[in-house]
């Protein structure tokens, strides 16, 4: 017998997911950092961003990401966000 996946309910799988603002999925992390979802996945796969595996999914902890970004040499976090917004045309 072949099992079918459960039907999606209205509103499922849309928008970013976060748990109390601390545990973020790829979409939420991309909005925080200012890159695309593919860039975030690639950087996590290459070990350039701190991530965790939870129930088979890649998740990011906001404090770890903020600490990582603040430790980078060069541009401050506020400047990096302003640069990303300028690239998006905001």
PDB file of N, CA, C and O in Angstrom:
ATOM      1  N   UNK A   1       0.838  -1.179   0.000  1.00  0.00           N
ATOM      2  CA  UNK A   1       0.000   0.000   0.000  1.00  0.00           C
ATOM      3  C   UNK A   1       0.882   1.241   0.000  1.00  0.00           C
ATOM      4  O   UNK A   1       1.800   1.362   0.811  1.00  0.00           O
ATOM      5  N   UNK A   2       0.603   2.143  -0.897  1.00  0.00           N
ATOM      6  CA  UNK A   2       1.369   3.389  -0.984  1.00  0.00           C
ATOM      7  C   UNK A   2       0.689   4.444  -0.126  1.00  0.00           C
ATOM      8  O   UNK A   2      -0.508   4.699  -0.256  1.00  0.00           O
ATOM      9  N   UNK A   3       1.472   5.045   0.745  1.00  0.00           N
ATOM     10  CA  UNK A   3       0.935   6.088   1.617  1.00  0.00           C
ATOM     11  C   UNK A   3       1.036   7.435   0.931  1.00  0.00           C
ATOM     12  O   UNK A   3       2.048   7.739   0.301  1.00  0.00           O
ATOM     13  N   UNK A   4       0.019   8.226   1.046  1.00  0.00           N
ATOM     14  CA  UNK A   4       0.013   9.571   0.485  1.00  0.00           C
ATOM     15  C   UNK A   4       0.372  10.560   1.583  1.00  0.00           C
ATOM     16  O   UNK A   4       0.039  10.339   2.748  1.00  0.00           O
ATOM     17  N   UNK A   5       1.045  11.647   1.227  1.00  0.00           N
ATOM     18  CA  UNK A   5       1.350  12.643   2.250  1.00  0.00           C
ATOM     19  C   UNK A   5       0.060  13.322   2.719  1.00  0.00           C
ATOM     20  O   UNK A   5      -0.922  13.362   1.978  1.00  0.00           O
ATOM     21  N   UNK A   6       0.059  13.851   3.935  1.00  0.00           N
ATOM     22  CA  UNK A   6      -1.157  14.500   4.429  1.00  0.00           C
ATOM     23  C   UNK A   6      -1.471  15.750   3.604  1.00  0.00           C
ATOM     24  O   UNK A   6      -0.574  16.395   3.062  1.00  0.00           O
ATOM     25  N   UNK A   7      -2.736  16.072   3.523  1.00  0.00           N
ATOM     26  CA  UNK A   7      -3.149  17.271   2.800  1.00  0.00           C
ATOM     27  C   UNK A   7      -2.738  18.502   3.584  1.00  0.00           C
ATOM     28  O   UNK A   7      -2.797  18.529   4.813  1.00  0.00           O
ATOM     29  N   UNK A   8      -2.323  19.515   2.847  1.00  0.00           N
ATOM     30  CA  UNK A   8      -1.951  20.769   3.506  1.00  0.00           C
ATOM     31  C   UNK A   8      -3.205  21.560   3.853  1.00  0.00           C
ATOM     32  O   UNK A   8      -4.128  21.682   3.049  1.00  0.00           O
ATOM     33  N   UNK A   9      -3.214  22.074   5.029  1.00  0.00           N
ATOM     34  CA  UNK A   9      -4.317  22.917   5.443  1.00  0.00           C
ATOM     35  C   UNK A   9      -4.038  24.349   5.005  1.00  0.00           C
ATOM     36  O   UNK A   9      -2.893  24.708   4.728  1.00  0.00           O
ATOM     37  N   UNK A  10      -5.064  25.149   4.946  1.00  0.00           N
ATOM     38  CA  UNK A  10      -4.906  26.542   4.535  1.00  0.00           C
ATOM     39  C   UNK A  10      -3.940  27.249   5.483  1.00  0.00           C
ATOM     40  O   UNK A  10      -4.095  27.188   6.703  1.00  0.00           O
ATOM     41  N   UNK A  11      -2.957  27.909   4.917  1.00  0.00           N
ATOM     42  CA  UNK A  11      -1.993  28.667   5.711  1.00  0.00           C
ATOM     43  C   UNK A  11      -0.754  27.896   6.101  1.00  0.00           C
ATOM     44  O   UNK A  11       0.194  28.495   6.607  1.00  0.00           O
ATOM     45  N   UNK A  12      -0.720  26.590   5.887  1.00  0.00           N
ATOM     46  CA  UNK A  12       0.459  25.806   6.230  1.00  0.00           C
ATOM     47  C   UNK A  12       1.552  26.032   5.211  1.00  0.00           C
ATOM     48  O   UNK A  12       1.287  26.110   4.011  1.00  0.00           O
ATOM     49  N   UNK A  13       2.765  26.136   5.679  1.00  0.00           N
ATOM     50  CA  UNK A  13       3.906  26.236   4.780  1.00  0.00           C
ATOM     51  C   UNK A  13       4.079  27.595   4.142  1.00  0.00           C
ATOM     52  O   UNK A  13       4.789  27.729   3.146  1.00  0.00           O
ATOM     53  N   UNK A  14       3.449  28.587   4.695  1.00  0.00           N
ATOM     54  CA  UNK A  14       3.586  29.929   4.140  1.00  0.00           C
ATOM     55  C   UNK A  14       4.236  30.823   5.168  1.00  0.00           C
ATOM     56  O   UNK A  14       3.931  30.738   6.357  1.00  0.00           O
ATOM     57  N   UNK A  15       5.132  31.681   4.712  1.00  0.00           N
ATOM     58  CA  UNK A  15       5.779  32.622   5.613  1.00  0.00           C
ATOM     59  C   UNK A  15       6.918  31.996   6.381  1.00  0.00           C
ATOM     60  O   UNK A  15       7.116  30.782   6.363  1.00  0.00           O
ATOM     61  N   UNK A  16       7.655  32.844   7.051  1.00  0.00           N
ATOM     62  CA  UNK A  16       8.797  32.358   7.818  1.00  0.00           C
ATOM     63  C   UNK A  16       8.320  31.691   9.094  1.00  0.00           C
ATOM     64  O   UNK A  16       7.234  31.969   9.603  1.00  0.00           O
ATOM     65  N   UNK A  17       9.158  30.810   9.589  1.00  0.00           N
ATOM     66  CA  UNK A  17       8.831  30.109  10.824  1.00  0.00           C
ATOM     67  C   UNK A  17       9.881  30.451  11.864  1.00  0.00           C
ATOM     68  O   UNK A  17      11.080  30.419  11.590  1.00  0.00           O
ATOM     69  N   UNK A  18       9.420  30.774  13.045  1.00  0.00           N
ATOM     70  CA  UNK A  18      10.350  30.987  14.150  1.00  0.00           C
ATOM     71  C   UNK A  18       9.658  30.556  15.433  1.00  0.00           C
ATOM     72  O   UNK A  18       8.433  30.604  15.544  1.00  0.00           O
ATOM     73  N   UNK A  19      10.449  30.142  16.380  1.00  0.00           N
ATOM     74  CA  UNK A  19       9.941  29.689  17.660  1.00  0.00           C
ATOM     75  C   UNK A  19      10.364  30.702  18.702  1.00  0.00           C
ATOM     76  O   UNK A  19      11.532  30.762  19.088  1.00  0.00           O
ATOM     77  N   UNK A  20       9.412  31.495  19.154  1.00  0.00           N
ATOM     78  CA  UNK A  20       9.649  32.551  20.144  1.00  0.00           C
ATOM     79  C   UNK A  20      10.738  33.509  19.680  1.00  0.00           C
ATOM     80  O   UNK A  20      11.422  34.117  20.503  1.00  0.00           O
ATOM     81  N   UNK A  21      10.902  33.648  18.366  1.00  0.00           N
ATOM     82  CA  UNK A  21      11.881  34.576  17.822  1.00  0.00           C
ATOM     83  C   UNK A  21      13.320  34.123  17.950  1.00  0.00           C
ATOM     84  O   UNK A  21      14.220  34.838  17.511  1.00  0.00           O
ATOM     85  N   UNK A  22      13.572  32.969  18.532  1.00  0.00           N
ATOM     86  CA  UNK A  22      14.929  32.509  18.759  1.00  0.00           C
ATOM     87  C   UNK A  22      15.359  31.417  17.792  1.00  0.00           C
ATOM     88  O   UNK A  22      16.524  31.370  17.398  1.00  0.00           O
ATOM     89  N   UNK A  23      14.460  30.554  17.411  1.00  0.00           N
ATOM     90  CA  UNK A  23      14.749  29.455  16.497  1.00  0.00           C
ATOM     91  C   UNK A  23      14.157  29.832  15.141  1.00  0.00           C
ATOM     92  O   UNK A  23      12.950  30.047  15.026  1.00  0.00           O
ATOM     93  N   UNK A  24      15.003  29.912  14.117  1.00  0.00           N
ATOM     94  CA  UNK A  24      14.560  30.404  12.819  1.00  0.00           C
ATOM     95  C   UNK A  24      14.785  29.358  11.742  1.00  0.00           C
ATOM     96  O   UNK A  24      15.732  28.575  11.807  1.00  0.00           O
ATOM     97  N   UNK A  25      13.902  29.353  10.749  1.00  0.00           N
ATOM     98  CA  UNK A  25      14.122  28.516   9.578  1.00  0.00           C
ATOM     99  C   UNK A  25      14.954  29.309   8.568  1.00  0.00           C
ATOM    100  O   UNK A  25      15.394  30.422   8.854  1.00  0.00           O
ATOM    101  N   UNK A  26      15.160  28.733   7.403  1.00  0.00           N
ATOM    102  CA  UNK A  26      16.011  29.364   6.393  1.00  0.00           C
ATOM    103  C   UNK A  26      15.424  30.698   5.942  1.00  0.00           C
ATOM    104  O   UNK A  26      16.156  31.671   5.761  1.00  0.00           O
ATOM    105  N   UNK A  27      14.105  30.746   5.759  1.00  0.00           N
ATOM    106  CA  UNK A  27      13.468  31.980   5.296  1.00  0.00           C
ATOM    107  C   UNK A  27      13.625  33.109   6.314  1.00  0.00           C
ATOM    108  O   UNK A  27      13.947  34.236   5.941  1.00  0.00           O
ATOM    109  N   UNK A  28      13.403  32.819   7.582  1.00  0.00           N
ATOM    110  CA  UNK A  28      13.534  33.840   8.620  1.00  0.00           C
ATOM    111  C   UNK A  28      14.981  34.319   8.733  1.00  0.00           C
ATOM    112  O   UNK A  28      15.233  35.507   8.934  1.00  0.00           O
ATOM    113  N   UNK A  29      15.929  33.392   8.603  1.00  0.00           N
ATOM    114  CA  UNK A  29      17.343  33.767   8.666  1.00  0.00           C
ATOM    115  C   UNK A  29      17.729  34.635   7.467  1.00  0.00           C
ATOM    116  O   UNK A  29      18.506  35.579   7.607  1.00  0.00           O
ATOM    117  N   UNK A  30      17.188  34.316   6.293  1.00  0.00           N
ATOM    118  CA  UNK A  30      17.508  35.116   5.110  1.00  0.00           C
ATOM    119  C   UNK A  30      16.962  36.530   5.252  1.00  0.00           C
ATOM    120  O   UNK A  30      17.596  37.481   4.795  1.00  0.00           O
ATOM    121  N   UNK A  31      15.801  36.685   5.874  1.00  0.00           N
ATOM    122  CA  UNK A  31      15.256  38.022   6.105  1.00  0.00           C
ATOM    123  C   UNK A  31      16.086  38.778   7.123  1.00  0.00           C
ATOM    124  O   UNK A  31      16.249  39.993   7.010  1.00  0.00           O
ATOM    125  N   UNK A  32      16.611  38.077   8.115  1.00  0.00           N
ATOM    126  CA  UNK A  32      17.435  38.725   9.134  1.00  0.00           C
ATOM    127  C   UNK A  32      18.769  39.191   8.554  1.00  0.00           C
ATOM    128  O   UNK A  32      19.199  40.319   8.793  1.00  0.00           O
ATOM    129  N   UNK A  33      19.412  38.320   7.797  1.00  0.00           N
ATOM    130  CA  UNK A  33      20.732  38.626   7.259  1.00  0.00           C
ATOM    131  C   UNK A  33      20.654  39.508   6.023  1.00  0.00           C
ATOM    132  O   UNK A  33      21.484  40.397   5.832  1.00  0.00           O
ATOM    133  N   UNK A  34      19.659  39.260   5.189  1.00  0.00           N
ATOM    134  CA  UNK A  34      19.522  40.069   3.984  1.00  0.00           C
ATOM    135  C   UNK A  34      19.990  39.363   2.738  1.00  0.00           C
ATOM    136  O   UNK A  34      20.316  40.023   1.752  1.00  0.00           O
ATOM    137  N   UNK A  35      20.035  38.050   2.743  1.00  0.00           N
ATOM    138  CA  UNK A  35      20.409  37.286   1.561  1.00  0.00           C
ATOM    139  C   UNK A  35      19.229  36.456   1.087  1.00  0.00           C
ATOM    140  O   UNK A  35      18.146  36.507   1.670  1.00  0.00           O
ATOM    141  N   UNK A  36      19.444  35.701   0.040  1.00  0.00           N
ATOM    142  CA  UNK A  36      18.392  34.821  -0.447  1.00  0.00           C
ATOM    143  C   UNK A  36      18.417  33.507   0.334  1.00  0.00           C
ATOM    144  O   UNK A  36      19.386  33.205   1.030  1.00  0.00           O
ATOM    145  N   UNK A  37      17.354  32.743   0.209  1.00  0.00           N
ATOM    146  CA  UNK A  37      17.291  31.453   0.893  1.00  0.00           C
ATOM    147  C   UNK A  37      18.362  30.509   0.367  1.00  0.00           C
ATOM    148  O   UNK A  37      18.950  29.751   1.139  1.00  0.00           O
ATOM    149  N   UNK A  38      18.622  30.544  -0.931  1.00  0.00           N
ATOM    150  CA  UNK A  38      19.665  29.685  -1.504  1.00  0.00           C
ATOM    151  C   UNK A  38      21.045  30.055  -0.957  1.00  0.00           C
ATOM    152  O   UNK A  38      21.863  29.171  -0.700  1.00  0.00           O
ATOM    153  N   UNK A  39      21.313  31.351  -0.777  1.00  0.00           N
ATOM    154  CA  UNK A  39      22.594  31.773  -0.210  1.00  0.00           C
ATOM    155  C   UNK A  39      22.753  31.269   1.217  1.00  0.00           C
ATOM    156  O   UNK A  39      23.831  30.817   1.601  1.00  0.00           O
ATOM    157  N   UNK A  40      21.686  31.345   2.003  1.00  0.00           N
ATOM    158  CA  UNK A  40      21.739  30.892   3.393  1.00  0.00           C
ATOM    159  C   UNK A  40      21.984  29.388   3.442  1.00  0.00           C
ATOM    160  O   UNK A  40      22.808  28.923   4.230  1.00  0.00           O
ATOM    161  N   UNK A  41      21.277  28.621   2.609  1.00  0.00           N
ATOM    162  CA  UNK A  41      21.483  27.168   2.575  1.00  0.00           C
ATOM    163  C   UNK A  41      22.914  26.826   2.173  1.00  0.00           C
ATOM    164  O   UNK A  41      23.535  25.939   2.759  1.00  0.00           O
ATOM    165  N   UNK A  42      23.429  27.529   1.177  1.00  0.00           N
ATOM    166  CA  UNK A  42      24.788  27.269   0.705  1.00  0.00           C
ATOM    167  C   UNK A  42      25.812  27.598   1.782  1.00  0.00           C
ATOM    168  O   UNK A  42      26.746  26.829   2.011  1.00  0.00           O
ATOM    169  N   UNK A  43      25.639  28.735   2.442  1.00  0.00           N
ATOM    170  CA  UNK A  43      26.595  29.128   3.483  1.00  0.00           C
ATOM    171  C   UNK A  43      26.557  28.169   4.670  1.00  0.00           C
ATOM    172  O   UNK A  43      27.592  27.880   5.270  1.00  0.00           O
ATOM    173  N   UNK A  44      25.373  27.680   5.005  1.00  0.00           N
ATOM    174  CA  UNK A  44      25.273  26.697   6.091  1.00  0.00           C
ATOM    175  C   UNK A  44      25.929  25.382   5.680  1.00  0.00           C
ATOM    176  O   UNK A  44      26.626  24.760   6.482  1.00  0.00           O
ATOM    177  N   UNK A  45      25.713  24.955   4.438  1.00  0.00           N
ATOM    178  CA  UNK A  45      26.287  23.699   3.960  1.00  0.00           C
ATOM    179  C   UNK A  45      27.807  23.748   3.923  1.00  0.00           C
ATOM    180  O   UNK A  45      28.470  22.733   4.138  1.00  0.00           O
ATOM    181  N   UNK A  46      28.358  24.925   3.650  1.00  0.00           N
ATOM    182  CA  UNK A  46      29.814  25.075   3.593  1.00  0.00           C
ATOM    183  C   UNK A  46      30.420  25.455   4.947  1.00  0.00           C
ATOM    184  O   UNK A  46      31.625  25.687   5.042  1.00  0.00           O
ATOM    185  N   UNK A  47      29.597  25.519   5.983  1.00  0.00           N
ATOM    186  CA  UNK A  47      30.100  25.824   7.322  1.00  0.00           C
ATOM    187  C   UNK A  47      30.390  27.289   7.548  1.00  0.00           C
ATOM    188  O   UNK A  47      31.143  27.630   8.461  1.00  0.00           O
ATOM    189  N   UNK A  48      29.815  28.169   6.742  1.00  0.00           N
ATOM    190  CA  UNK A  48      30.065  29.595   6.891  1.00  0.00           C
ATOM    191  C   UNK A  48      29.066  30.277   7.821  1.00  0.00           C
ATOM    192  O   UNK A  48      29.274  31.425   8.214  1.00  0.00           O
ATOM    193  N   UNK A  49      27.994  29.590   8.173  1.00  0.00           N
ATOM    194  CA  UNK A  49      27.010  30.098   9.126  1.00  0.00           C
ATOM    195  C   UNK A  49      26.754  29.022  10.175  1.00  0.00           C
ATOM    196  O   UNK A  49      26.674  27.839   9.841  1.00  0.00           O
ATOM    197  N   UNK A  50      26.623  29.419  11.440  1.00  0.00           N
ATOM    198  CA  UNK A  50      26.300  28.421  12.469  1.00  0.00           C
ATOM    199  C   UNK A  50      24.842  27.978  12.337  1.00  0.00           C
ATOM    200  O   UNK A  50      23.940  28.812  12.260  1.00  0.00           O
ATOM    201  N   UNK A  51      24.617  26.681  12.311  1.00  0.00           N
ATOM    202  CA  UNK A  51      23.267  26.146  12.181  1.00  0.00           C
ATOM    203  C   UNK A  51      23.153  24.880  13.016  1.00  0.00           C
ATOM    204  O   UNK A  51      24.147  24.350  13.512  1.00  0.00           O
ATOM    205  N   UNK A  52      21.938  24.413  13.157  1.00  0.00           N
ATOM    206  CA  UNK A  52      21.672  23.172  13.865  1.00  0.00           C
ATOM    207  C   UNK A  52      20.700  22.347  13.044  1.00  0.00           C
ATOM    208  O   UNK A  52      19.990  22.877  12.189  1.00  0.00           O
ATOM    209  N   UNK A  53      20.669  21.053  13.303  1.00  0.00           N
ATOM    210  CA  UNK A  53      19.681  20.169  12.698  1.00  0.00           C
ATOM    211  C   UNK A  53      18.646  19.859  13.768  1.00  0.00           C
ATOM    212  O   UNK A  53      18.989  19.456  14.880  1.00  0.00           O
ATOM    213  N   UNK A  54      17.385  20.048  13.426  1.00  0.00           N
ATOM    214  CA  UNK A  54      16.316  19.761  14.363  1.00  0.00           C
ATOM    215  C   UNK A  54      15.207  19.056  13.589  1.00  0.00           C
ATOM    216  O   UNK A  54      14.615  19.635  12.679  1.00  0.00           O
ATOM    217  N   UNK A  55      14.934  17.835  13.943  1.00  0.00           N
ATOM    218  CA  UNK A  55      13.920  17.013  13.271  1.00  0.00           C
ATOM    219  C   UNK A  55      14.180  16.944  11.771  1.00  0.00           C
ATOM    220  O   UNK A  55      13.245  16.975  10.971  1.00  0.00           O
ATOM    221  N   UNK A  56      15.448  16.849  11.393  1.00  0.00           N
ATOM    222  CA  UNK A  56      15.812  16.725   9.992  1.00  0.00           C
ATOM    223  C   UNK A  56      15.823  18.030   9.223  1.00  0.00           C
ATOM    224  O   UNK A  56      16.037  18.024   8.011  1.00  0.00           O
ATOM    225  N   UNK A  57      15.599  19.142   9.888  1.00  0.00           N
ATOM    226  CA  UNK A  57      15.589  20.445   9.222  1.00  0.00           C
ATOM    227  C   UNK A  57      16.772  21.288   9.683  1.00  0.00           C
ATOM    228  O   UNK A  57      17.272  21.135  10.797  1.00  0.00           O
ATOM    229  N   UNK A  58      17.198  22.167   8.812  1.00  0.00           N
ATOM    230  CA  UNK A  58      18.252  23.117   9.162  1.00  0.00           C
ATOM    231  C   UNK A  58      17.587  24.301   9.845  1.00  0.00           C
ATOM    232  O   UNK A  58      16.694  24.930   9.278  1.00  0.00           O
ATOM    233  N   UNK A  59      18.019  24.605  11.056  1.00  0.00           N
ATOM    234  CA  UNK A  59      17.485  25.736  11.806  1.00  0.00           C
ATOM    235  C   UNK A  59      18.643  26.575  12.325  1.00  0.00           C
ATOM    236  O   UNK A  59      19.774  26.104  12.448  1.00  0.00           O
ATOM    237  N   UNK A  60      18.335  27.813  12.623  1.00  0.00           N
ATOM    238  CA  UNK A  60      19.332  28.757  13.110  1.00  0.00           C
ATOM    239  C   UNK A  60      18.848  29.351  14.418  1.00  0.00           C
ATOM    240  O   UNK A  60      17.660  29.634  14.578  1.00  0.00           O
ATOM    241  N   UNK A  61      19.769  29.539  15.352  1.00  0.00           N
ATOM    242  CA  UNK A  61      19.443  30.192  16.616  1.00  0.00           C
ATOM    243  C   UNK A  61      19.816  31.668  16.494  1.00  0.00           C
ATOM    244  O   UNK A  61      20.956  32.003  16.170  1.00  0.00           O
ATOM    245  N   UNK A  62      18.856  32.538  16.752  1.00  0.00           N
ATOM    246  CA  UNK A  62      19.091  33.976  16.597  1.00  0.00           C
ATOM    247  C   UNK A  62      20.309  34.470  17.387  1.00  0.00           C
ATOM    248  O   UNK A  62      21.111  35.222  16.834  1.00  0.00           O
ATOM    249  N   UNK A  63      20.483  34.079  18.663  1.00  0.00           N
ATOM    250  CA  UNK A  63      21.664  34.567  19.390  1.00  0.00           C
ATOM    251  C   UNK A  63      22.984  34.129  18.738  1.00  0.00           C
ATOM    252  O   UNK A  63      23.946  34.896  18.711  1.00  0.00           O
ATOM    253  N   UNK A  64      23.027  32.894  18.213  1.00  0.00           N
ATOM    254  CA  UNK A  64      24.249  32.426  17.555  1.00  0.00           C
ATOM    255  C   UNK A  64      24.520  33.213  16.273  1.00  0.00           C
ATOM    256  O   UNK A  64      25.665  33.568  15.994  1.00  0.00           O
ATOM    257  N   UNK A  65      23.481  33.483  15.501  1.00  0.00           N
ATOM    258  CA  UNK A  65      23.651  34.245  14.262  1.00  0.00           C
ATOM    259  C   UNK A  65      24.088  35.666  14.573  1.00  0.00           C
ATOM    260  O   UNK A  65      24.988  36.189  13.915  1.00  0.00           O
ATOM    261  N   UNK A  66      23.470  36.304  15.564  1.00  0.00           N
ATOM    262  CA  UNK A  66      23.832  37.681  15.917  1.00  0.00           C
ATOM    263  C   UNK A  66      25.275  37.748  16.419  1.00  0.00           C
ATOM    264  O   UNK A  66      26.021  38.658  16.057  1.00  0.00           O
ATOM    265  N   UNK A  67      25.661  36.789  17.248  1.00  0.00           N
ATOM    266  CA  UNK A  67      27.031  36.744  17.758  1.00  0.00           C
ATOM    267  C   UNK A  67      28.024  36.537  16.617  1.00  0.00           C
ATOM    268  O   UNK A  67      29.075  37.176  16.583  1.00  0.00           O
ATOM    269  N   UNK A  68      27.694  35.647  15.688  1.00  0.00           N
ATOM    270  CA  UNK A  68      28.543  35.382  14.533  1.00  0.00           C
ATOM    271  C   UNK A  68      28.712  36.643  13.688  1.00  0.00           C
ATOM    272  O   UNK A  68      29.826  36.975  13.282  1.00  0.00           O
ATOM    273  N   UNK A  69      27.617  37.341  13.423  1.00  0.00           N
ATOM    274  CA  UNK A  69      27.682  38.537  12.582  1.00  0.00           C
ATOM    275  C   UNK A  69      28.448  39.671  13.251  1.00  0.00           C
ATOM    276  O   UNK A  69      29.185  40.402  12.589  1.00  0.00           O
ATOM    277  N   UNK A  70      28.278  39.818  14.554  1.00  0.00           N
ATOM    278  CA  UNK A  70      28.983  40.880  15.272  1.00  0.00           C
ATOM    279  C   UNK A  70      30.480  40.605  15.353  1.00  0.00           C
ATOM    280  O   UNK A  70      31.275  41.538  15.465  1.00  0.00           O
ATOM    281  N   UNK A  71      30.873  39.331  15.297  1.00  0.00           N
ATOM    282  CA  UNK A  71      32.288  38.976  15.389  1.00  0.00           C
ATOM    283  C   UNK A  71      33.019  39.126  14.062  1.00  0.00           C
ATOM    284  O   UNK A  71      34.249  39.099  14.032  1.00  0.00           O
ATOM    285  N   UNK A  72      32.286  39.282  12.970  1.00  0.00           N
ATOM    286  CA  UNK A  72      32.940  39.428  11.665  1.00  0.00           C
ATOM    287  C   UNK A  72      33.717  40.741  11.598  1.00  0.00           C
ATOM    288  O   UNK A  72      33.228  41.774  12.056  1.00  0.00           O
ATOM    289  N   UNK A  73      34.906  40.708  11.038  1.00  0.00           N
ATOM    290  CA  UNK A  73      35.666  41.950  10.911  1.00  0.00           C
ATOM    291  C   UNK A  73      35.108  42.806   9.771  1.00  0.00           C
ATOM    292  O   UNK A  73      34.509  42.293   8.826  1.00  0.00           O
ATOM    293  N   UNK A  74      35.313  44.088   9.879  1.00  0.00           N
ATOM    294  CA  UNK A  74      34.917  44.978   8.786  1.00  0.00           C
ATOM    295  C   UNK A  74      33.688  45.785   9.114  1.00  0.00           C
ATOM    296  O   UNK A  74      33.751  46.710   9.924  1.00  0.00           O
ATOM    297  N   UNK A  75      32.583  45.457   8.508  1.00  0.00           N
ATOM    298  CA  UNK A  75      31.369  46.253   8.583  1.00  0.00           C
ATOM    299  C   UNK A  75      30.550  45.854   9.815  1.00  0.00           C
ATOM    300  O   UNK A  75      30.489  44.680  10.180  1.00  0.00           O
ATOM    301  N   UNK A  76      29.920  46.855  10.450  1.00  0.00           N
ATOM    302  CA  UNK A  76      29.061  46.549  11.587  1.00  0.00           C
ATOM    303  C   UNK A  76      27.747  45.934  11.090  1.00  0.00           C
ATOM    304  O   UNK A  76      27.435  45.992   9.901  1.00  0.00           O
ATOM    305  N   UNK A  77      27.000  45.356  11.999  1.00  0.00           N
ATOM    306  CA  UNK A  77      25.748  44.707  11.646  1.00  0.00           C
ATOM    307  C   UNK A  77      24.746  45.709  11.067  1.00  0.00           C
ATOM    308  O   UNK A  77      24.046  45.400  10.103  1.00  0.00           O
ATOM    309  N   UNK A  78      24.678  46.893  11.645  1.00  0.00           N
ATOM    310  CA  UNK A  78      23.761  47.916  11.137  1.00  0.00           C
ATOM    311  C   UNK A  78      24.145  48.329   9.718  1.00  0.00           C
ATOM    312  O   UNK A  78      23.272  48.521   8.871  1.00  0.00           O
ATOM    313  N   UNK A  79      25.451  48.466   9.453  1.00  0.00           N
ATOM    314  CA  UNK A  79      25.899  48.820   8.100  1.00  0.00           C
ATOM    315  C   UNK A  79      25.590  47.713   7.102  1.00  0.00           C
ATOM    316  O   UNK A  79      25.212  47.989   5.963  1.00  0.00           O
ATOM    317  N   UNK A  80      25.748  46.463   7.522  1.00  0.00           N
ATOM    318  CA  UNK A  80      25.468  45.339   6.632  1.00  0.00           C
ATOM    319  C   UNK A  80      23.986  45.292   6.263  1.00  0.00           C
ATOM    320  O   UNK A  80      23.638  45.033   5.111  1.00  0.00           O
ATOM    321  N   UNK A  81      23.118  45.542   7.239  1.00  0.00           N
ATOM    322  CA  UNK A  81      21.678  45.566   6.952  1.00  0.00           C
ATOM    323  C   UNK A  81      21.328  46.723   6.020  1.00  0.00           C
ATOM    324  O   UNK A  81      20.500  46.568   5.122  1.00  0.00           O
ATOM    325  N   UNK A  82      21.948  47.872   6.225  1.00  0.00           N
ATOM    326  CA  UNK A  82      21.699  49.025   5.349  1.00  0.00           C
ATOM    327  C   UNK A  82      22.175  48.724   3.929  1.00  0.00           C
ATOM    328  O   UNK A  82      21.499  49.079   2.963  1.00  0.00           O
ATOM    329  N   UNK A  83      23.322  48.078   3.795  1.00  0.00           N
ATOM    330  CA  UNK A  83      23.829  47.701   2.469  1.00  0.00           C
ATOM    331  C   UNK A  83      22.893  46.717   1.772  1.00  0.00           C
ATOM    332  O   UNK A  83      22.630  46.842   0.576  1.00  0.00           O
ATOM    333  N   UNK A  84      22.390  45.733   2.529  1.00  0.00           N
ATOM    334  CA  UNK A  84      21.470  44.748   1.954  1.00  0.00           C
ATOM    335  C   UNK A  84      20.169  45.420   1.521  1.00  0.00           C
ATOM    336  O   UNK A  84      19.621  45.085   0.470  1.00  0.00           O
ATOM    337  N   UNK A  85      19.675  46.352   2.310  1.00  0.00           N
ATOM    338  CA  UNK A  85      18.442  47.069   1.948  1.00  0.00           C
ATOM    339  C   UNK A  85      18.671  47.912   0.698  1.00  0.00           C
ATOM    340  O   UNK A  85      17.789  48.009  -0.154  1.00  0.00           O
ATOM    341  N   UNK A  86      19.839  48.518   0.584  1.00  0.00           N
ATOM    342  CA  UNK A  86      20.145  49.320  -0.596  1.00  0.00           C
ATOM    343  C   UNK A  86      20.229  48.447  -1.854  1.00  0.00           C
ATOM    344  O   UNK A  86      19.804  48.860  -2.932  1.00  0.00           O
ATOM    345  N   UNK A  87      20.780  47.242  -1.705  1.00  0.00           N
ATOM    346  CA  UNK A  87      20.850  46.331  -2.865  1.00  0.00           C
ATOM    347  C   UNK A  87      19.463  45.880  -3.301  1.00  0.00           C
ATOM    348  O   UNK A  87      19.226  45.667  -4.490  1.00  0.00           O
ATOM    349  N   UNK A  88      18.542  45.732  -2.347  1.00  0.00           N
ATOM    350  CA  UNK A  88      17.177  45.338  -2.685  1.00  0.00           C
ATOM    351  C   UNK A  88      16.356  46.501  -3.208  1.00  0.00           C
ATOM    352  O   UNK A  88      15.250  46.297  -3.708  1.00  0.00           O
ATOM    353  N   UNK A  89      16.875  47.718  -3.103  1.00  0.00           N
ATOM    354  CA  UNK A  89      16.166  48.899  -3.588  1.00  0.00           C
ATOM    355  C   UNK A  89      15.188  49.489  -2.594  1.00  0.00           C
ATOM    356  O   UNK A  89      14.240  50.170  -2.987  1.00  0.00           O
ATOM    357  N   UNK A  90      15.399  49.243  -1.336  1.00  0.00           N
ATOM    358  CA  UNK A  90      14.485  49.773  -0.300  1.00  0.00           C
ATOM    359  C   UNK A  90      14.936  51.124   0.168  1.00  0.00           C
ATOM    360  O   UNK A  90      14.296  51.724   1.032  1.00  0.00           O
TER     361      UNK A  90
END
